Amino acid sequence: MRKALMAAAAALAVAAGARAHEADKDRARAAAVDPGVAKTLAAYRAAFEARSTEKLADVVDPELLVLEGTGKNVGWADYRDNHIGPEMKEWESLTYGDPVVVDAEAKGELAWAVTQATVTIVSGGKPLTLDVSETFVLGKKSGVWRIRHLHWSGKRRTQPAPAKEAR
């Protein structure tokens, strides 16, 4: 029994070390993100938290293509007028929690980034928390990075089951 416990403890230690190593690699990738790309992604999140299409317009390209679930918006005006603008008006708040750049690369005038975060939207007094993944393609014009394509997906975060009381 003692050998089994020691083996289990060793396996847990190895798994924890592997997770820590992956977290270190994630931090290294995030630190290596082109500063202009990182600035654009931060401004994107800030625009959402402010629920501001005006601020969002500062970081997206007019030719923006957005895929969300099975929906598609072509162009900033379509996304603003028929999708995100009406949604933002319904939200009381939106917050990004623990955004992480999973991977990113910039070469020349093009860049891409994959991010993950927790997003909480309050609408009608009720919070909805989602685990979100986003893929961005950015283009650089006149030295400024803008989002050209966004693929967004989120899954409702489920609450843990309440603990059962001992009898």
N, C-alpha and C positions, 0 to 999 in steps of 0.2 A: 504494500500500500504506500509506504514511504517513497519507494522508487517511482511509483506512478505520480505521486504529488510533485516530486522533484522534476520529473519529466514535463509535467503540465506547466509548472512554474517556469521552466527553461523555455518552453514553447511560447508562453505568454511574453516573456522578456524579449525573445527574438522578434515576435510579431510587433510588440511595442516599438522596438528599435527600428523595424522596417517602416512603420507608420511615421516615426520621427524623421527618418531619412527622407521619406516622400514629402513630408511637410517642409523640410529644409530645401529640397529641390524646388517645391512650389514657390518658396520665398525667393530663391535665387532667380527663377524665371521671372517673377514679378519685378524684382530689382533690375533685371536686364531689359525691361520694356523701355522702348524709346521714350524719353521724357515728354515729347509732344503728344505721343499716343496716350501715355498715362494721364496727361493733363486733359485730353479730350474725353477719355473715359470717366474721369472724375467729374468733369463739367456735365456730362450726360447724366450721371447719377444725381448730381445736385439739381439739375433741371427737373428731373422726375420728383425729387423730394420737395421741390418748390411748387410742383404741379404747374409748371410754366412752359407753355408752347413757345413763348418768346425766347426763353433761355435755351430750349431744345433746338430752336431754329439756328442758334449760333454754332452748334456742333454737328449738324447734319447737312449733307449735300442736297441740293434741290432735286437731284436724280435718285434720291434714297429709295431702296427696295427693302421692304420689311416683310418677313415671314413670321407668323405667330400661329402655332397650331397648324390648321389647314388654311388660315386666312392669309391674304396677300394684299399689300398696299404698294402701289407704284407711284413714286414721287412724294416729296415732302407735303405738298398741298393735299394729296389724297390721304396720307397718314394723319396729318394734322386735323383735317376737316371731317373725315369719316371714321376715324378710329381713336387716336390718342387724345385729341382735343375734347371730344364728348366724354370720354372716360375720365379724364383728369377733372372735369367739372363735377363729376359725381363723387370723387374721393374727398374725404375729409383730411386724410393724410396718407403719405406713403413714405416708408423708411427702408433704406438698404441696410442690411446687417451683414457684417463680416464679408465684404466683397473680396474675392481672390482672383487674381489673374492666373489662370491655370496654365496658359501658354500664350505666347505672342511672338511676333516677328515683324520687323520693318525692313524693307529693302527698297531703296529708291523712293518712288512716289506712292508705293502701296504698302499697307500693313494689315495684319489681322491679329485678332485677340480673342481668346476664349475665356470667359469669366463665369464664376459661380458666386451666388450670394443667397441670402434669405431676404425676401421682400415682404413687408407687412403693409397691407392696404386697409384703411378704415373707411368704410362706406356705410351710411345708414346707421352709424354707431356700432357697427360690428366689424371686428378685425378679421382679416383673412391673411394667413401667413403661408407663403409659398417658398419652396426651394427652387431657385431659378438658375438656368444656364443660358448664357448669351454668347453668340458668335458674331463678331464685328469684322467687317472689311472696311478699311479706311483709305482714303485717297488724300494726297497732299497737293494743295494748290497754293501758290504764292507763300510757301513756307508754313501753311496752316493745315493741320490734319482735320478732316471732316469724315463723319460716318457715311459711307456709301451704301452699306448693306448691314442689316441687323436680322439675325434669326434668334427669336426669343422663345423659350419654353419654360413652363413652371408647373410644379406639382404641389397640390395642397399638402401642407405639412399636417400630419395627423397628431393629435395629442396622445401622450402615453396613457394607457389604461390605468384607471385609479387602482391603488393598492388594495388588495382584499384584507379585511380585518381578520385577525386570528380569533378563533372561537374558543 
